[in-house]
Amino acid sequence: MTSNGFDFFEGARTETKAPQITVRRSGQMVLTSAAVALLGDGVTHVQFGFDAKTGAVALRAATEEAKGRYRLREQANGSSLVDGRRFLGHHGLKLDKAQRFTAEAFGDGMVGFHLPEGVAATGSESETTGKTTTGTDQTAKTKTPQRIWLDEPAGRRCQPPDLSWQVGAASSSTSCR
């Protein structure tokens, strides 16, 4: 568009007709309208599946009563967005950058893609138990930084109270030197 000699950029909007699924670093997944069409008409919620042997991620239409369903949100450009962060985290899957995959029909109403070889399932780790989904103990790989603050009126260095409380434990207190 031109106005007063200026040529204004209106975007490089392209419509993808091919079924594709883009996985963002954050874990959100963007499905083209063609990929959503493979799921079926009127799909509003999906469930995720993962085949560790083949590295395949699948989505299928989910009913209103289904557990573990995620809302498929239609975007203005015709694509749809679904939040896959918990699913990917559960299986220990992490992408270093956004990647686009060709969506495949896996049968039985499932649509998905195969992860590249560099992305491996490491098992999910619970922050509270330190165990993976396979039940093996894992030692924490990172140390929680110790927080210290200054008690201004008394001029003492203080540590915050231990907030990892349990039901019935004595009340936590701040320790100062």
trRosetta pair geometry for C-beta under 8 A, 3 or more apart (Angstrom, degrees):
i j d omega theta_ij theta_ji phi_ij phi_ji
1 7 7.5 143 76 -158 40 52
1 8 4.8 -25 71 57 94 105
1 10 6.0 87 -2 -52 104 121
2 5 7.3 -12 -174 -131 99 7
2 6 6.8 165 -151 81 59 44
2 7 5.3 -25 -97 -98 82 64
2 8 7.3 -180 -88 11 28 79
3 6 5.6 -22 67 58 70 94
3 8 6.6 12 19 -16 104 119
10 13 8.0 -59 126 2 83 106
13 77 7.3 -149 -148 -130 112 117
15 77 7.9 -167 -103 175 78 93
15 78 7.0 27 -134 48 104 147
16 20 5.9 -39 142 20 147 128
16 32 4.9 -87 88 -120 113 143
16 34 7.3 -104 119 13 82 120
17 32 7.9 123 -177 158 4 141
17 34 6.0 84 170 -52 42 139
18 32 6.9 67 85 65 52 163
18 34 6.0 -148 138 67 15 157
18 102 6.9 -54 155 -129 122 88
19 31 8.0 -12 -162 -169 76 87
19 32 6.0 -164 -134 64 35 112
19 34 4.0 -120 -73 117 67 101
19 35 4.0 122 -160 -76 85 65
19 37 7.4 -116 -93 51 109 93
19 38 5.6 43 -125 -23 151 131
19 102 7.0 74 88 -172 75 64
19 103 3.8 -89 140 60 101 116
19 104 8.0 155 101 -57 126 23
19 111 7.3 -103 175 -162 136 127
20 31 7.6 170 89 -149 49 46
20 32 4.8 60 45 -9 80 123
20 34 7.4 54 6 64 65 109
20 35 6.0 -105 49 -45 28 126
20 100 5.6 3 179 -174 123 102
20 101 6.7 154 -159 79 72 43
20 102 6.0 -51 -105 -111 74 40
20 103 5.7 -153 -95 -13 13 94
21 29 5.8 -6 -174 -173 101 108
21 30 7.1 156 -158 78 50 48
21 31 5.3 -14 -105 -100 80 72
21 32 7.7 -113 -67 4 43 77
21 35 5.6 141 -61 -144 82 163
21 59 7.9 161 -108 0 148 129
21 100 7.4 158 84 -154 38 57
21 101 5.2 -19 65 63 86 96
21 103 5.0 99 -19 -77 97 98
21 111 7.8 147 -49 135 130 101
21 112 7.4 -39 11 -149 159 37
21 113 5.4 -142 54 -22 123 132
22 29 6.9 157 80 -157 49 55
22 30 4.4 -6 55 55 102 102
22 98 6.1 18 176 178 103 105
22 99 7.1 -179 -151 93 63 34
22 100 4.6 -27 -98 -98 85 76
22 101 7.5 167 -88 17 34 67
23 27 7.2 -19 -171 -140 91 31
23 28 7.7 160 -154 84 49 39
23 29 5.4 -21 -101 -102 67 81
23 84 7.1 -60 -131 62 97 141
23 88 7.9 124 -163 -82 127 143
23 95 5.7 119 113 -2 117 157
23 98 6.7 -179 91 -149 49 60
23 99 5.6 -3 54 57 93 81
23 101 7.1 26 -5 -2 101 112
24 27 6.8 -40 76 30 80 20
24 28 4.6 6 38 58 123 85
24 29 7.4 -149 10 -77 79 32
24 30 7.1 70 -33 -12 101 101
24 98 4.7 -19 -122 -105 52 103
25 95 6.0 -127 -110 90 53 91
25 96 7.1 -25 -117 151 104 20
25 97 6.0 -34 -72 -130 107 25
25 98 5.7 -73 -27 -55 75 68
26 85 6.4 -46 152 -84 72 112
27 83 7.0 47 110 -172 97 64
27 84 5.0 -138 165 85 85 72
27 85 3.4 118 87 -90 148 61
27 86 7.8 123 150 -1 150 36
27 87 7.6 157 -177 54 117 80
27 88 4.7 -147 -131 32 109 138
27 89 7.1 -25 -103 -31 154 89
28 81 6.0 -5 179 -166 114 101
28 82 7.3 160 -160 82 67 38
28 83 5.5 -38 -107 -111 78 56
28 84 6.6 139 -120 26 21 79
28 85 7.1 -8 -55 -43 58 90
29 59 7.8 -171 106 -60 156 140
29 81 7.2 151 81 -154 49 52
29 82 5.1 -17 62 63 99 87
29 83 7.8 178 20 -97 77 9
29 84 4.8 48 -17 -8 111 128
30 75 7.7 -6 -139 -9 102 145
30 79 5.3 23 -179 155 97 136
30 80 7.3 156 -156 79 53 40
30 81 5.5 -20 -102 -98 70 73
31 35 4.0 -126 -169 89 95 126
31 36 5.1 118 120 -54 125 82
31 59 7.7 -88 -76 48 141 161
31 72 7.5 -29 34 -149 133 112
31 79 6.3 163 81 -169 44 84
31 80 4.8 -16 60 62 99 92
31 81 7.7 -170 19 -75 75 26
31 82 7.0 26 -9 4 112 107
31 103 7.1 60 -141 -76 91 147
31 111 8.0 75 -136 112 132 135
32 35 4.9 100 52 3 72 100
32 36 7.3 -137 97 -2 40 86
32 78 7.7 18 -166 113 62 96
32 79 5.4 -54 -112 -111 39 94
32 103 7.5 -144 37 -3 97 132
33 36 5.5 -52 -148 38 37 113
33 37 6.3 46 150 -27 66 102
33 78 4.6 -42 -48 156 128 101
33 79 6.3 -104 -40 -91 69 43
33 80 7.4 108 -91 -15 53 92
34 37 5.5 -47 -148 29 33 117
34 38 7.1 41 150 -24 60 96
34 103 7.5 167 105 50 89 131
35 38 5.8 -46 -160 23 37 114
35 39 7.5 39 143 -20 61 98
35 103 4.0 129 -116 -18 106 168
35 111 6.0 143 -172 156 80 143
36 39 5.6 -49 -164 25 44 115
36 43 6.6 -159 -170 59 86 121
36 72 7.0 135 -124 172 113 141
36 79 7.9 157 -21 -156 124 45
36 80 5.0 89 -76 10 136 135
37 40 7.9 105 -176 -37 35 7
37 41 8.0 16 -139 -75 63 58
38 103 6.3 -180 27 132 152 127
38 105 5.3 -138 -165 -84 124 98
38 111 4.4 111 105 -94 122 135
39 43 4.5 -27 119 -19 123 167
39 46 6.9 -67 -138 -98 148 113
39 59 6.7 -43 -96 112 122 104
39 60 7.1 160 -138 -148 93 34
39 61 5.2 130 173 -57 100 93
39 109 7.0 57 -154 -178 53 81
39 111 5.5 -86 -68 5 76 132
40 43 5.5 106 70 -48 82 110
40 61 5.4 -41 41 -43 122 147
40 109 6.5 -14 -31 -141 124 103
43 46 6.8 45 168 -68 120 87
43 61 4.5 -111 -119 -112 113 105
43 72 6.0 26 125 38 92 154
44 71 6.7 -28 157 -144 77 73
44 72 5.9 -164 -172 47 27 95
45 61 7.3 85 79 -166 61 58
45 62 4.3 -75 115 69 99 103
45 63 7.6 -43 70 74 122 7
45 64 7.2 125 21 -90 146 45
45 66 7.1 171 116 55 130 119
45 69 4.2 33 164 169 126 121
45 70 6.4 153 -158 73 77 31
45 71 5.7 -44 -101 -99 78 44
45 72 6.2 -163 -92 -1 20 88
46 59 4.5 0 180 -173 138 105
46 60 6.4 143 -155 69 82 31
46 61 6.3 -60 -104 -105 68 30
46 62 5.5 135 -143 -3 12 103
46 69 6.8 147 71 -156 23 76
46 70 5.7 -31 64 62 76 87
46 72 5.5 76 -12 -56 104 112
46 82 5.8 -25 43 -123 125 159
47 59 7.1 151 73 -154 41 57
47 60 5.5 -21 56 60 91 86
47 62 4.4 113 -30 -75 92 120
47 66 6.1 -96 -57 150 125 140
47 68 5.6 66 -132 108 100 97
47 69 5.5 -59 -71 -100 81 64
47 70 7.3 136 -94 13 34 83
48 57 6.9 -27 -163 -169 98 92
48 58 7.2 138 -163 79 49 53
48 59 6.0 -28 -101 -98 59 69
48 68 7.6 -104 35 156 78 110
48 70 7.2 26 -25 8 99 129
48 84 6.2 114 -84 -130 148 100
48 87 4.1 22 69 -136 162 153
49 57 7.4 149 81 -163 54 45
49 58 4.2 -16 62 63 104 102
49 59 7.6 -174 20 -76 80 24
49 60 6.9 30 -7 -3 118 107
49 110 6.8 -44 39 -134 134 132
49 112 7.6 -85 65 -71 90 148
50 56 7.3 165 -152 87 46 53
50 57 5.7 -13 -103 -107 76 65
50 58 7.5 -167 -72 22 31 76
50 87 7.5 158 -37 172 118 99
50 91 5.1 11 52 -96 175 159
50 93 7.6 -155 -124 -32 145 140
50 121 7.0 121 155 -86 137 138
51 54 4.7 11 111 40 121 98
51 55 7.2 -38 87 20 79 16
51 56 4.4 13 44 52 112 96
51 58 7.3 52 -13 -10 99 111
52 55 7.4 27 -159 -74 29 46
52 91 7.6 -160 -84 -157 96 116
52 121 5.0 -77 -123 34 100 150
54 114 6.6 -81 147 -121 93 105
55 114 5.5 67 97 -166 94 79
55 115 4.4 -111 169 50 104 94
55 116 8.0 -110 156 61 145 12
55 117 7.4 -99 -67 -98 173 44
55 119 7.2 119 -156 84 118 90
55 120 7.8 -67 -106 -110 111 52
55 121 7.9 -162 -110 -19 70 98
56 106 7.0 116 166 -98 142 139
56 112 5.6 88 174 115 91 136
56 113 7.1 -179 -147 96 68 28
56 114 5.1 -41 -94 -97 72 69
56 115 7.5 -156 -85 1 21 78
57 93 7.9 118 -78 -176 125 176
57 112 5.0 -168 95 -162 54 117
57 113 5.9 -5 55 58 94 73
57 114 7.8 165 15 -99 72 21
57 115 6.4 78 -18 -44 105 97
58 106 5.4 -59 -112 22 125 154
58 110 4.2 0 -174 -176 127 120
58 111 6.8 134 -155 68 72 28
58 112 3.6 -84 -99 -42 52 143
59 82 7.3 114 -125 62 143 163
59 110 6.9 147 70 -155 35 68
59 111 5.5 -28 61 67 89 82
59 112 6.0 150 7 -79 68 82
60 108 7.4 -30 -113 118 136 86
60 109 5.2 78 -146 113 101 95
60 110 4.7 -46 -75 -95 101 71
60 111 7.4 145 -85 17 51 68
61 109 6.0 -71 21 167 98 126
62 66 4.0 -121 -171 62 99 151
62 68 7.7 -140 -124 91 150 67
62 69 3.7 -176 122 -116 154 114
62 70 7.7 98 22 30 147 52
63 66 4.8 120 53 -26 72 101
63 69 7.7 -122 62 -78 39 151
64 69 8.0 -122 -131 55 20 167
66 69 4.6 95 88 -51 104 119
70 82 5.2 95 119 -168 122 104
70 83 6.0 -144 -163 56 130 75
70 84 7.3 163 79 -80 177 57
70 87 7.8 -75 -33 -32 145 124
71 82 7.1 -174 89 -121 43 79
72 80 4.9 16 174 168 95 133
72 81 7.5 150 -162 70 52 36
72 82 5.1 -31 -105 -75 65 108
73 80 6.3 154 76 -162 39 75
73 81 4.8 -27 66 62 98 90
73 82 7.1 159 16 -77 75 51
74 78 7.7 -30 -168 -148 95 24
74 79 7.8 161 -153 95 56 33
74 80 5.1 -40 -98 -101 52 87
75 78 7.0 -31 77 40 81 22
75 79 5.0 -3 44 69 122 76
75 80 6.4 -170 1 -95 84 28
75 81 5.8 78 -49 -18 110 105
83 86 7.6 51 130 7 97 89
84 87 4.7 -59 -165 48 76 118
84 88 5.4 74 135 -24 94 102
85 88 6.1 -62 -146 40 25 105
85 89 6.0 21 159 -15 64 113
86 89 5.7 -58 -143 43 29 111
86 90 6.1 39 155 -30 65 105
87 90 5.7 -52 -149 27 26 115
87 91 6.9 3 159 2 60 107
88 91 6.3 -71 -153 48 30 96
88 93 4.4 -96 -159 73 80 100
88 94 6.9 115 155 -78 115 48
88 95 8.0 -62 -159 -5 147 89
89 92 7.4 34 -170 -76 33 31
89 93 7.7 -91 -55 47 21 67
89 124 6.5 72 138 -125 62 107
90 124 4.5 -39 -166 -75 39 147
90 133 7.5 63 175 -59 77 137
91 121 4.9 -61 168 -130 93 109
91 123 7.7 -53 -163 -112 40 18
91 124 6.2 -25 -56 -52 15 97
92 120 7.9 -20 112 110 108 62
92 121 5.3 101 66 -167 100 56
92 122 3.5 -128 157 54 145 78
92 123 5.2 31 -18 51 144 26
92 124 5.5 -149 -42 -75 83 47
92 125 7.3 72 -87 -11 107 83
92 132 8.0 -7 -50 -140 135 110
93 115 6.9 -114 -146 -103 126 158
93 119 5.9 48 -153 172 87 111
93 121 6.0 -31 -65 -96 86 68
94 119 7.2 -164 64 -137 43 97
95 98 7.2 85 121 -99 133 21
95 99 5.7 -126 -159 4 143 112
95 119 6.2 -20 -87 -98 71 135
99 116 7.3 -109 -164 -11 164 118
101 113 3.5 67 133 -155 145 154
101 114 7.3 177 -155 47 133 49
102 113 6.7 139 69 -116 44 104
103 111 5.4 14 180 175 113 105
103 112 6.9 144 -148 75 72 5
103 113 6.1 -71 -104 -61 46 95
104 111 7.0 166 80 -156 39 59
104 112 6.2 -32 58 71 84 57
104 113 6.4 129 12 -93 92 48
104 114 7.7 21 12 -18 137 87
105 110 7.5 123 -166 84 51 56
105 111 5.8 -32 -102 -102 54 75
106 110 4.1 -40 63 94 111 109
106 111 6.8 -175 9 -93 88 19
106 112 5.6 7 -26 29 128 105
107 110 6.5 1 68 41 43 96
115 119 4.4 -96 169 76 124 124
116 119 5.6 87 63 8 73 99
117 120 7.9 8 173 -63 48 88
122 132 7.9 -112 135 -127 69 133
123 132 3.7 30 141 -171 131 128
123 133 5.2 -151 -161 32 88 88
123 134 5.5 -61 -125 -4 141 102
123 136 8.0 27 137 42 169 103
124 132 6.3 136 69 -153 42 68
124 133 5.0 60 41 -34 90 108
125 130 7.1 -6 -171 -147 100 33
125 131 7.4 171 -142 87 64 23
125 132 5.5 -40 -88 -92 67 70
125 138 6.0 -66 -121 53 122 147
126 129 4.3 29 87 37 130 95
126 130 6.8 -63 76 -10 80 20
126 131 5.9 3 33 54 110 69
126 132 7.9 -175 2 -94 78 22
127 130 7.9 22 -164 -65 20 55
130 137 6.3 24 121 -153 103 73
130 138 5.7 -149 173 62 79 74
130 139 7.6 21 -172 -106 125 22
130 140 6.7 -75 -120 -56 114 82
131 135 5.9 -3 179 -142 123 33
131 136 6.8 155 -152 71 79 29
131 137 6.0 -48 -99 -97 79 47
131 138 7.0 148 -112 12 28 87
132 135 6.9 -60 72 5 70 20
132 136 5.6 -1 36 51 109 80
132 138 6.1 76 -34 -24 97 125
140 143 7.2 111 117 -84 120 45
146 159 7.2 -44 -179 -128 101 110
147 159 7.2 117 85 -149 64 66
147 160 5.5 7 88 4 115 118
148 157 5.6 5 177 -178 121 101
148 158 6.8 153 -161 77 70 39
148 159 5.8 -44 -105 -91 74 64
149 157 7.8 161 86 -155 27 58
149 158 5.8 -27 69 66 73 92
149 160 7.1 58 10 -55 109 88
150 155 7.4 -17 -176 -146 102 37
150 156 7.4 157 -158 82 60 36
150 157 6.2 -41 -103 -103 63 56
150 158 7.2 125 -131 18 14 87
151 154 4.8 -4 115 50 117 101
151 155 7.1 -40 83 25 78 12
151 156 4.4 0 46 59 119 85
151 157 7.4 -149 8 -78 87 6
151 158 4.7 80 -41 -23 105 126
151 174 8.0 130 -80 135 122 139
151 176 5.5 -7 -13 -123 146 139
152 155 7.4 11 -172 -71 24 47
154 176 7.0 56 89 158 141 154
156 176 4.2 62 128 174 137 116
156 177 5.9 171 -167 74 100 40
157 176 6.8 157 82 -154 39 70
157 177 5.4 -10 60 53 90 96
158 174 5.2 16 -176 168 123 115
158 175 6.8 159 -153 86 71 41
158 176 4.1 -31 -95 -96 89 87
158 177 7.7 -178 -81 16 45 62
159 174 6.8 174 77 -162 54 70
159 175 5.1 0 48 61 103 91
159 176 7.7 -164 18 -78 63 44
160 163 7.3 -16 134 -29 114 104
160 174 6.4 -48 -139 -115 30 92
161 172 3.5 111 174 140 126 115
161 173 5.8 154 -104 74 113 9
161 174 5.3 -77 -53 -71 83 59
162 165 7.2 128 113 -63 83 69
162 172 5.3 -147 56 -132 68 128
163 172 6.7 -114 -83 29 44 174
165 169 5.1 -154 -161 57 84 133
165 172 6.2 -110 -76 -36 113 118
166 169 4.6 95 57 -30 77 120
169 172 7.9 30 117 -54 117 81
